[in-house]
Structures are given as structure tokens and as C-alpha cells.
Amino acid sequence: MGGKMDTQDKIIATAIDMVGRQINLDFTVRELAEKANVNLASVNYYFRSKYNLFNEVEKYFVRQSHCIYEEMARLNAGPREKIKFWAIKTMEHIMEYPGIIYLIVTKLLHNRVKSTGIVDLIDTLECSITPLIEELTGISDDFTVSAKLMQLFSGVVAPVLFYYGAGRTFNIDLQNKKDREAYVESLIESIL
């Protein structure tokens, strides 16, 4: 059993690297097998298709994102610090795996497929951040709170997409930790 898991894990880890870090959705299963150093038959045996591999990559990203929310929930801090923690960690996570956002956007736009992973992430975002926004602003109007949540989320995700998609971030160096933190401070300040 140990050997089987190793092969499966190797394949998934290679897919996460190719999609997430190299922003490559166009690889062939053969290329993946070569990179993972496993035979082609085992990739087909475990995953049957590249689409199934994409689902594994997405699941990995969703699990990692959940860890950020769990860490945030355990923080002994006020709502503002928790939101800042979430925003910075989420940006760093997306910057480590920019291709996964590309994969998710591609799936949403091209396949019109409801991605259960993303629906789950949005639910978690709402459950985790909404009470913090309400606590911080004193606003309880659902529409206003939801609008602020959407602005926050967009403000965290969009700059990373611009950076990797167009190489531009409006003169803010996202690779620089200080710039990233200053940006997040400014974002929270302007929305909340």
C-alpha cells in the first residue's frame, strides 16, 4: 500500500507544481508522468484524465485555504488583525500557486461547471469574515456587509491576478512583504 500512495502523491504533487507554480494547464499526461518520474499507465490508472488531476489540484488549494481560516480563528486578536492576517496569508498563498486561481477561473468561465471547491471556499469566506466585518464596523445590514466582503476579497485576489497575468500591479511590489502589508492595511482602511 505504501508504494501505491507514493505514486499517487507524486503525481498529485507534480500536478500541483505544474498547474500552481508554473501556471501550465496545457501539459500532456505524458509530460506529467515524465516529470513525476512515474509510468504513464499509473497516471491513467489513478486519475483517468487530466480533468480529474485538475480536481485534485483544486482540492489541495481548498484544503490549504481552509488552514488559513482555521489559523485565523485561533488567533487571539481583534477583528481588524484577524482580517489583516487572512488577507496577507491569502495573498501569499495565491502568490505561491498563481496557476490554481487561473485553473479555477478557467473552469468557471469555460466549462460553466459549478466547482464544489470554490462554492465551499466562498461559504467559508462568508462564515469566517462576515462576523468580523460586522463586529468591526457595527453594520448589520446584509447587503452592505456582503458588499464590503466582496470588495475585500476582490482587493486580495485581483492584484495577484494582475501581477501574474499582466506583470503589472500599479507600482506596488507584491513580492515585497512590506509593500504587501501596507497594501492590505490600505485596503482594510478604505473598505472598513
N, C-alpha and C positions, 0 to 999 in steps of 0.2 A: 504494500500500500504506500509506503514511503516514496518509492520510485515514481509511482503514478502522480502523486501530488506534486513532486518536484517538477515533473514535466509540465503539468498544468500550470503551476505557479510561474515557471519560467516563461511559458507562452504569454500568460497574462501580464507579467512584469514587462516583457518586451513590447507588448501591445500598448501598455500604459506609456512606456518611454517613447515609442514611435508616434503615437497619437498626441500624447500630452506634451512631451518636451520638444519633439521635432515637428510638431504640427503637420503630420503626414497622414492624411486619410486615404491616400491613393496607393498605399503599399499593396503588394500582392501577398497572398497567403504563403507563397513560396519564399518571398523575401523575409517575411516574418519568421518562418521556420529556420532559415539560414541564420538570421540574427540571433534567434533564441537558442540556436545550436540543438534543434530537435528535428526529427524527420517530419516531412510534410504530412504523412499519414496520421501522425499523432495530433497535429493541429486539426485536421479534418475530423478525426475521431472524437476529440473532446469538444470541439466548437462548431463543427459542420459548416460554418460560414463566417465571413468577415463581419457580418452584421451582428452575430452573436458575440464576437470578440468586442465590438464596439459597446455592446450592452455591459460586458464585464468591466470595460474601462470606465463607463459611466457609473456603474455601481461602486467602483473603487472611489471615484471622485465624491459621490454622495456620502459614502462612509466617512471619508476624510472630513467633509464639510460638517457632518454630524458631530465629529470630535471637537470641532471649533465651538459649536453651540454648547456642548457639554462642558467644555473648559470655561466658557463664558459664564454659564450658570453657576459653576463652583466658585467663581471669583468673589472675593469678599470686597466688593466695591459698589459704588453708586451707579445709577442707570447710565450716566454720561460715560463713565470709564468703561462700563461693560459694552456700550455701543462702539466706543473707540477701539476697544480690544477686538470686537467682532470685525469691524471694518478693516483694521490693519491686517489681522490674520487672514481674512478672506481675500484681500488683495494679494498678499504674499502667496497664498495657496494657488490662486488663479495664475499668478506670475510664474509659479513653478511648473504649472501644467496648462499653459495657454491653449493648447490644442484641444483640450477637453471642452472648453467653452465653445470653440469652433465646431467641434463634433456635435454638441448639444444644439447649437443654433442651426447647424446644417440639418440635423434630424427634424427640428421643429419646422423649418421653412420648406424643406424639400419633400419630406415624407408625410407631412401633416400628421405625424404619429404623436399621440399623447405619450410623452415619456414619463413613465411612472416615477422614475428617479427625480425628475425635475418637479413634478407635481408635489412629491413628498418634500423636496427641499423648500419649495415656496410655502407649503404648510408649516414647516419647521421655522422658517424665517418669520412668518406671521405670528406664530405662537411665542417665539422667543423674543422678538424685537418690539412687537406691538405694546406689550405691557410696559416696557422700558420707555417708549415714546410717551405713553400716557402719563407715566409717573414723572417724567422729566418736564413735560410741557403743561400738564394739568388739563390737556384737551381730551375729551372723551367722545367727541363726535366721530363716528366711524369713518366717514368719508375723508375728513381732514387727516386723521391718524393714518389711514391707508395711503393717502397721497404722500404724506411725509415718509412712510415706509418705502414706497415705490421710488421716491426721489433719492433716498439714502442708498437703496440697493443699486439703482442706476448709477449713482455717483461713485459707487465702489467698483462696479463691473465695467462700465463704459470706458474709463481711462485705460484700463488694461487692454481692452479690445482695440482701442485706437493705437496704443503703443505697438502691439504685435501685428495688427492689421495694416497700419499705415506708417508705423515708425514715428508717429507724432503724438505728443501729449501736451501741446500748448505750453511749451517751455517749462514743464515740471518734470524733473528727472525721477521717474518712478523707481529706478534701480537704487536711488539714494534713499536710505532709511529715513533720514531727517526730512527730506522733501516729502516723502510718502506720509510721514506722521503729520507734518504741517498741513498737507493737503487734506487729510482726514479731519484734523482739527477744524479747518476752514469749512469743510463740507458739513460737519455736525453743527457748527456755529450758524451757518446760513440756513439750514433746514429746521433746526430745533431751537 
